[in-house]
Amino acid sequence: MKKKTVTISDIATEAGVSKATVSRVLSNSPKVKKESKEKILKIMEKYSYVPNNMAQSLAGTPRMTIGIVIDELANFFFIEVADGIDKVISHSGYSMQISSSRWDEENELRLVRQLISSRVDGIILAPVSETSRSIALLKSSGIPFLLINVIPKQEDLAFVSCDNSAGGRLAGQFFNRMHRPCQILITGYPHQSISYRIQGFKETLEKPEELIHYENINTYEQGYEIASVLLIKNRLASIKTALFVTNDNVAIGIITRLLELGISIPEQVSVIGYDDIKLSTFCRIPLTTVSQGIKDIGKIAAMELLEMIEGSAEELPQHLIEPQIVMRQSAVIL
């Protein structure tokens, strides 16, 4: 028996609200009470509901569009991943529709619903977490999709990610060779990729119990600001220090401010970043960093998704990219 298609009217009836209220929730209007919004979203999730506002695509007309949802548009990592995706899909006649969840799972779920509703041909998602509800919604939609920057808990999902545990171990091995008396770890938002870097780093350090850890530092501006705190609180001017920063944007912000404060890099403070964004080569002190093959992540994800769309993928694509240390001038073995 054919499964009944759930409509806005059905959602409104079950929630005890008007169709207009459901529509406002779909458009993320702030005019809906929090309790009503949560109730409506739960009902939508229950039925894996997405609005059908692209009726022409039901006739089988392909849009030749790939939807992409990333965590942060201002992050150079995601900018370069998106560039790698675009280089591949544009050659195949596809265009890219990109949006940012801003590290918010509810926002991510709304964006994924919109992409499914608009009947894009495939979706590349950098989920806020490996257990994000967007993943279950994508599985039920039937649209080809692939995850990036995460290793999913479920074995039946396509993904492309760096081996972040290995990347953390590389940084830890480098730290051990520097023999700096003060060792500091600076990490970004709590995300699986960051957790794996921390885990690999700490398990490799010779004296992890002496490590100083600053958390939730995720942008260039935050790196610039934390540098002044490090200088005073951790006496960077008088103690030889090594910093491992799990994000190149933050590392470059720290280096910029430390140089302004008269700190010598790498003689007084050595800095290791993570990502190997293009800017890491061109900052005042070129950044030693862990490369996770950013362009490879984007290109591989795009190529694999296109094969999934065309039905030519022989097996479920699951790629774990090996990281490597890129030696520049911000951290050296003295």
N, C-alpha and C positions, 0 to 999 in steps of 0.2 A: 504494500500500500504506500502511495506517495506521501512523503512527510509534509505536513502543513507548514507553509511559509509564515513565520511570525511577522506581524506588521506593527507599525507604531500604535495603531488602535489597540492591538492585543497587549502591548507593553503598558499603555496608559490605563487600560481596564484593570489589569492585575495590580498595578501600582496605586490605583485609586486617584489618578490625576488626569488632567486634560492632555490631549494630543499636543497642544502648544507647549505644555511643560516638558514633555518628552523631547520635543524638537529643540527647546532651549538647552536641555542637557547635552544633546548631540552637538550643539554649536558652542558648548562650553560657556554658556551665558552665566554671569555672576548673579543673576536675578532669581535663581532657584534656591530654595532653602536647602541647607546641607543635608538634613534628614531625608528630604524628598529625593535629592540627587543621588545619595547613597543607595536608597531603595530601588530607584530606577536602574542604576548601574548594575546592581546585583541581579535584577531580573534580566537585563540584557546579557549579562555574563552567563546566566543559567541557560538561556536559549542560544548562546553564541550569536547573538543578534548583531547584524550590521545593516544600516539603511541602504536601500537599493536606489541610488539616484543616478545611475548610469544605465538606463534601460537599453540604450543602443548596443551596449556591449554584450547584452544577453543574447543578441542575435548572432554572436560569434565574431564580431568585428574586433580584431586585436588593437589595443591602444599603442603598442610598441613603447611602453613606459615601464621603467623599473622604479619602484618606490623604495626610498632609503630613510630609515629613522636612526639617527645617531644621538649620542648623549649631549653633545655640545658643539655648536657651529663655530665658536671662537677658538676651539682647541686645534692647534696645528696638526696634531696626530690625525684627527678626523678629516681635516681639510685635505691632507695628503692621501688618506685612504679613499676619500670621495674622488679625488683626481685620478687615482689608479682605476677606480670603477668606471669613471666616465670615458677614459681612454679606450677601454675594451668595448663597452656597450655602444658607443657612438659609431664604431666601425661596423657594428651589426645593425645599424639603423634605429637603435633605441635611444630614447631620451631619459633623463633622470629627474625624479621628483623627490627633493630632499627636505627633511624637517628635523627639528631637534626636540628631544624629550626634556631637556634641561634637568636631567637626573631625577625626573619625577615619574613614578610608575603609572599614576593615573593619567598624566598627560601622554605618556607613551601609548597607553591602551587606546586613548581617544584618537591619536594619530594613526595607529594601525587600523582601527575601525574605518577611518576615513579612506585610507588606501584600499582596503578591501572593498569598501562601498564604491569607490571610483573604478574598480576592476582593472587595476594595474596588472601587468603580465607576471610580475614577480616582485618579491620584497627582500631587501637586505636589512637586517635589524641588528643594531648594537644594543642589546637589552640592558636595562638598568641593573638587573640581576639575572642569575641563571635560572631562577624560579619565577620569572616575570609572567604575569597572567596573559600578556600579549602572545607568548609562545603557544599556549593552549588555544587561544583564539585563532592564530595562524594555522595550527594543525587542523582545526575543524573547518577552515575556510576552503581548503582544497587548492589554494594558490601556492605555487612553488615559492619557497622562502629559504633563506640561509642566514645563520647567525655569525656575527663577527665579534672579536674581542672578548669572547667568553667560551668556556668549555662546558657544554650543557650536561646536566646530570642524566638526562635521558639519552639512551644510546641510539635512538632512531631519528636523530636530528642532524641536519647538515650544518657544518660550521667551519670557519677558518680563524685560527687564533695563533698568537705566539705562545711558545712554551715559557710562561712567565716564571714558573718555579726555577727553570734552568737559567733564566735571565737574572734572577735574584742570586743564584749561586755564583754566577760569573762575577757579579759585583762584590759578593762576599770574599771570593778568592783574591780579587784585586785589593780589597781592603786589607786582608791579612798580609799581603806583600808590602804594603805601605808602612805598616808598623806605626801608625799615628796614635799617641796617647789618648786623644779625644776623638770618639767616633759617634757621628750623629746620623740618624735616619729621618728623612722627611717624606711623608706619604700624603697622598691625595684622599679623595672621597672613598669610603668603604665600598669597594667593588671587588668582585672575584679576581680580576686581573691584578689588582693591587695586593690583595691578600696572598696570592701565590708568590708575588715578588718578595713580600715581607718574609714569608715562610722559607723560601729558598735562601734568602740573604742571611737570616738569623741562624739557620741550621748549619751554615758554612762558616760563620764567624768563629774565631778562636776564643773570644771572650764576649759572648752575646749579652751576658749579665751586666756588662759595663756600657752597653749601648744607650744613648740618649735618643728618645723618639718623639718627634712632633707630628701630629696627625691633622688631617683635613686642610692641608695646604695644597691648592689645586690650580692656581692661576699665576701668571707672571707677576701681577700686582701683589698677590699674597706672598710670593717668594721675595719680592723686593722689600716688603714690610717686615717679614720674619728675619731678614738678614741683620737688621739693627738689634733685634732681640737676641739673636745668637751671639753677636759681638759682645754685648754686655753680660748676658746671663752665663754664657759658656766660655767667656774670656778668650775669644778667638785670636786676639792680638798677642797673647802671651803663651798659648798652648798650641802646638802643631795639631791640626784637626783634619779629619777626613769626613766629607759629607756624601751620603748616597741619597739622591733625590729621585723618587719614582716617576718623575715627569719632567721632560726637558724644559717646558715652559717655566716651571718653578725654578729649576736650576739656573736658567739664564737670568731670571729676575734676581736671584740671590747673588750671582756673580756680578751683575751690574751694580748692585748696592754696595757690596763688599769692596769693590774697586773704588767707588766714590768715597768710602770710609778709610781708604788708605791701606787696605789689607792686600798682601801679596799672594797671588794665585799662580802656581800651586805651592809656592814655598811655605807660606803660613797655613793656607787652607786649600786642600785638594777637593775637587767637586766631581762626582760622577753622576750623570743623568741617566734617563731611560726613555727611549723612543727612537732617537737619531732623526729628528725632524731636520729639514733643510737649514733652518736658522741656526742650528747648533754648530754648523761649520763657519758661520759668518759673524758670530758674536765676538766681542773684544778679545776674550780668551776663548779660542775654539774649544768646544765642550767634549771631553771624554765621556762616552755614553754607551749604553747597551742598545744595540740596534735590534729591533724586532721585525725588520723588513716591511716597513709600512706600505710601500707601493706594491709589494708582493701580496700583502693581505687584500688590498683592493682589487688587484688584477685577478688573482686566483678566485676570489669570491664572485667577481663578475663572470668569469669564464665558466665556472661551475654552475652558477644560477642560469646562465643562458642554455647550458646543456639540459638542465632540469626542465626549463620552459619548453624546449624543443623535443623533450622526451628521449634524448640521446645519451643521457647519463647512464653508464653501465652499472654503477654502484653509488651508494649514498656518499657524497663528498664530505670527508672529514680530514682537515689539514691542520697539523700542528707544526708551526714554523720554528726552526731552531734559531735562537738569538746569538749574537756575537758582540764582543767588546770592540768598540771603535776607539782607537787611541788618538787623542789630540793633546791639547796643552793644559787643560784644567786639572788633570790628575796624572801624576807620573810616579814611577818608582824611584825615589831619591837614594 
